[in-house]
Amino acid sequence: MPTKNKNSCSRPLQARSLLRGASGQATITSMIAAILFMTVMGVAGVFGYKVYQFEQMSSIERLNYLWKQDMNLLKPTQHVHKGWNSIAEFEAFGGSEKAKEWLNDLQVPVRKVEKGKFKLEILLLEFDQEDVEHAVIQMNLVEIKSQNMVWELGRTYKLNSYYDHLMQEIKDSKAKPAEEPEPSTAKPGEAEAPSKAKETLPKK
């Protein structure tokens, strides 16, 4: 009586096993591709929505948004003086006619501290260059007790493009912290010694 070859019986089983394995790998690859596609589309959708929101804003609303985002980005990198968290008052000035109009709607990204030791002075300027609207914010941090300036920073923002703002965020996140000036020890009325360092961050 003829006997069956065990190897001949196992070959179809091995073939089916290989087919199932290949099918499983193809399914996993498809799932990974689908997840990556959905992630990319989700990021693109969020970015597109932010661009749309930005385009619907007025110039002063764009400035408020960019300024707040900018300071949130700079504070963790130590580009901002530690006295930023001890500001009791602030005062803003407009350096142009349009800037003066903006002052009524300017939102300073500072949480006042009742017994803070510093005052923030703000100078706001506005100008057009190559059909692009710009805003300049000059910030001076003044020690209330001595009335001496301990820190200053000027930032320029392009108000026409959210993309420019995003690219600047990436650059700033890679920038090295500047050396922080030491608080002045001069008394009111006395000449203040020159600061050891000034902020040299790239402009917006």
Contacts in CASP RR format, 6 or more apart in sequence:
PFRMAT RR
TARGET T0000
AUTHOR 0000-0000-0000
METHOD contacts of the structure
MODEL  1
MPTKNKNSCSRPLQARSLLRGASGQATITSMIAAILFMTVMGVAGVFGYK
VYQFEQMSSIERLNYLWKQDMNLLKPTQHVHKGWNSIAEFEAFGGSEKAK
EWLNDLQVPVRKVEKGKFKLEILLLEFDQEDVEHAVIQMNLVEIKSQNMV
WELGRTYKLNSYYDHLMQEIKDSKAKPAEEPEPSTAKPGEAEAPSKAKET
LPKK
50 162 0 8 1.000
51 162 0 8 1.000
51 163 0 8 1.000
54 62 0 8 1.000
54 65 0 8 1.000
54 162 0 8 1.000
55 162 0 8 1.000
57 65 0 8 1.000
59 102 0 8 1.000
59 126 0 8 1.000
59 133 0 8 1.000
59 135 0 8 1.000
59 159 0 8 1.000
60 102 0 8 1.000
60 105 0 8 1.000
60 106 0 8 1.000
61 105 0 8 1.000
62 157 0 8 1.000
62 159 0 8 1.000
63 102 0 8 1.000
63 106 0 8 1.000
63 135 0 8 1.000
63 137 0 8 1.000
63 157 0 8 1.000
63 159 0 8 1.000
64 105 0 8 1.000
64 106 0 8 1.000
64 107 0 8 1.000
66 157 0 8 1.000
66 159 0 8 1.000
66 165 0 8 1.000
66 204 0 8 1.000
67 107 0 8 1.000
67 109 0 8 1.000
67 137 0 8 1.000
67 155 0 8 1.000
67 157 0 8 1.000
68 107 0 8 1.000
68 109 0 8 1.000
69 165 0 8 1.000
69 169 0 8 1.000
70 155 0 8 1.000
70 157 0 8 1.000
70 169 0 8 1.000
70 172 0 8 1.000
70 204 0 8 1.000
71 80 0 8 1.000
71 109 0 8 1.000
72 109 0 8 1.000
73 169 0 8 1.000
73 172 0 8 1.000
73 173 0 8 1.000
74 80 0 8 1.000
74 172 0 8 1.000
74 201 0 8 1.000
75 84 0 8 1.000
77 172 0 8 1.000
77 173 0 8 1.000
77 175 0 8 1.000
77 177 0 8 1.000
78 177 0 8 1.000
78 180 0 8 1.000
79 153 0 8 1.000
79 175 0 8 1.000
79 177 0 8 1.000
79 178 0 8 1.000
79 199 0 8 1.000
79 201 0 8 1.000
80 153 0 8 1.000
81 141 0 8 1.000
81 150 0 8 1.000
81 151 0 8 1.000
81 180 0 8 1.000
81 181 0 8 1.000
82 180 0 8 1.000
83 117 0 8 1.000
83 118 0 8 1.000
83 141 0 8 1.000
83 150 0 8 1.000
83 151 0 8 1.000
84 110 0 8 1.000
84 118 0 8 1.000
84 141 0 8 1.000
85 113 0 8 1.000
86 113 0 8 1.000
86 116 0 8 1.000
86 117 0 8 1.000
86 118 0 8 1.000
87 110 0 8 1.000
87 111 0 8 1.000
87 112 0 8 1.000
87 113 0 8 1.000
87 116 0 8 1.000
87 118 0 8 1.000
87 119 0 8 1.000
87 120 0 8 1.000
87 141 0 8 1.000
88 112 0 8 1.000
88 113 0 8 1.000
88 114 0 8 1.000
88 115 0 8 1.000
88 116 0 8 1.000
88 117 0 8 1.000
88 118 0 8 1.000
88 119 0 8 1.000
88 144 0 8 1.000
89 112 0 8 1.000
89 119 0 8 1.000
89 120 0 8 1.000
89 144 0 8 1.000
90 108 0 8 1.000
90 110 0 8 1.000
90 112 0 8 1.000
90 119 0 8 1.000
90 120 0 8 1.000
90 121 0 8 1.000
90 122 0 8 1.000
91 119 0 8 1.000
91 120 0 8 1.000
91 121 0 8 1.000
91 122 0 8 1.000
92 103 0 8 1.000
92 106 0 8 1.000
92 108 0 8 1.000
92 121 0 8 1.000
92 122 0 8 1.000
92 123 0 8 1.000
92 124 0 8 1.000
93 103 0 8 1.000
93 121 0 8 1.000
93 122 0 8 1.000
93 123 0 8 1.000
93 124 0 8 1.000
94 100 0 8 1.000
94 102 0 8 1.000
94 103 0 8 1.000
94 123 0 8 1.000
94 124 0 8 1.000
94 125 0 8 1.000
95 123 0 8 1.000
95 124 0 8 1.000
95 125 0 8 1.000
96 125 0 8 1.000
96 126 0 8 1.000
96 127 0 8 1.000
98 126 0 8 1.000
99 124 0 8 1.000
99 125 0 8 1.000
99 126 0 8 1.000
99 135 0 8 1.000
102 124 0 8 1.000
102 126 0 8 1.000
102 135 0 8 1.000
103 124 0 8 1.000
106 122 0 8 1.000
106 124 0 8 1.000
108 120 0 8 1.000
108 122 0 8 1.000
110 120 0 8 1.000
116 144 0 8 1.000
117 143 0 8 1.000
117 144 0 8 1.000
117 145 0 8 1.000
118 141 0 8 1.000
118 142 0 8 1.000
118 143 0 8 1.000
118 144 0 8 1.000
118 150 0 8 1.000
119 141 0 8 1.000
119 142 0 8 1.000
119 144 0 8 1.000
120 139 0 8 1.000
120 140 0 8 1.000
120 141 0 8 1.000
120 142 0 8 1.000
121 139 0 8 1.000
121 140 0 8 1.000
121 141 0 8 1.000
121 142 0 8 1.000
122 137 0 8 1.000
122 138 0 8 1.000
122 139 0 8 1.000
122 140 0 8 1.000
123 136 0 8 1.000
123 137 0 8 1.000
123 138 0 8 1.000
123 140 0 8 1.000
124 135 0 8 1.000
124 136 0 8 1.000
124 137 0 8 1.000
124 138 0 8 1.000
125 135 0 8 1.000
125 136 0 8 1.000
125 137 0 8 1.000
125 138 0 8 1.000
126 133 0 8 1.000
126 134 0 8 1.000
126 135 0 8 1.000
126 136 0 8 1.000
127 133 0 8 1.000
127 134 0 8 1.000
127 136 0 8 1.000
128 134 0 8 1.000
132 158 0 8 1.000
132 159 0 8 1.000
132 160 0 8 1.000
132 161 0 8 1.000
133 158 0 8 1.000
133 159 0 8 1.000
133 160 0 8 1.000
134 156 0 8 1.000
134 157 0 8 1.000
134 158 0 8 1.000
134 159 0 8 1.000
135 156 0 8 1.000
135 157 0 8 1.000
135 159 0 8 1.000
136 154 0 8 1.000
136 155 0 8 1.000
136 156 0 8 1.000
136 157 0 8 1.000
137 154 0 8 1.000
137 155 0 8 1.000
137 157 0 8 1.000
138 152 0 8 1.000
138 153 0 8 1.000
138 154 0 8 1.000
139 152 0 8 1.000
139 153 0 8 1.000
139 154 0 8 1.000
139 155 0 8 1.000
140 149 0 8 1.000
140 151 0 8 1.000
140 152 0 8 1.000
141 149 0 8 1.000
141 150 0 8 1.000
141 151 0 8 1.000
141 152 0 8 1.000
142 148 0 8 1.000
142 149 0 8 1.000
142 150 0 8 1.000
143 149 0 8 1.000
143 150 0 8 1.000
143 183 0 8 1.000
143 184 0 8 1.000
146 184 0 8 1.000
146 185 0 8 1.000
146 186 0 8 1.000
146 187 0 8 1.000
146 188 0 8 1.000
147 188 0 8 1.000
147 189 0 8 1.000
148 184 0 8 1.000
148 186 0 8 1.000
148 188 0 8 1.000
148 192 0 8 1.000
149 184 0 8 1.000
149 192 0 8 1.000
150 181 0 8 1.000
150 183 0 8 1.000
150 184 0 8 1.000
151 180 0 8 1.000
151 181 0 8 1.000
151 199 0 8 1.000
152 198 0 8 1.000
152 199 0 8 1.000
153 199 0 8 1.000
153 201 0 8 1.000
154 199 0 8 1.000
155 201 0 8 1.000
155 203 0 8 1.000
155 204 0 8 1.000
156 203 0 8 1.000
156 204 0 8 1.000
157 165 0 8 1.000
157 204 0 8 1.000
158 164 0 8 1.000
158 165 0 8 1.000
158 204 0 8 1.000
164 204 0 8 1.000
165 204 0 8 1.000
168 202 0 8 1.000
168 204 0 8 1.000
171 202 0 8 1.000
172 201 0 8 1.000
172 202 0 8 1.000
175 201 0 8 1.000
175 202 0 8 1.000
178 197 0 8 1.000
178 198 0 8 1.000
178 199 0 8 1.000
178 200 0 8 1.000
178 201 0 8 1.000
179 196 0 8 1.000
179 197 0 8 1.000
180 197 0 8 1.000
181 195 0 8 1.000
181 196 0 8 1.000
181 197 0 8 1.000
181 198 0 8 1.000
182 195 0 8 1.000
182 196 0 8 1.000
184 192 0 8 1.000
184 193 0 8 1.000
186 192 0 8 1.000
186 193 0 8 1.000
END
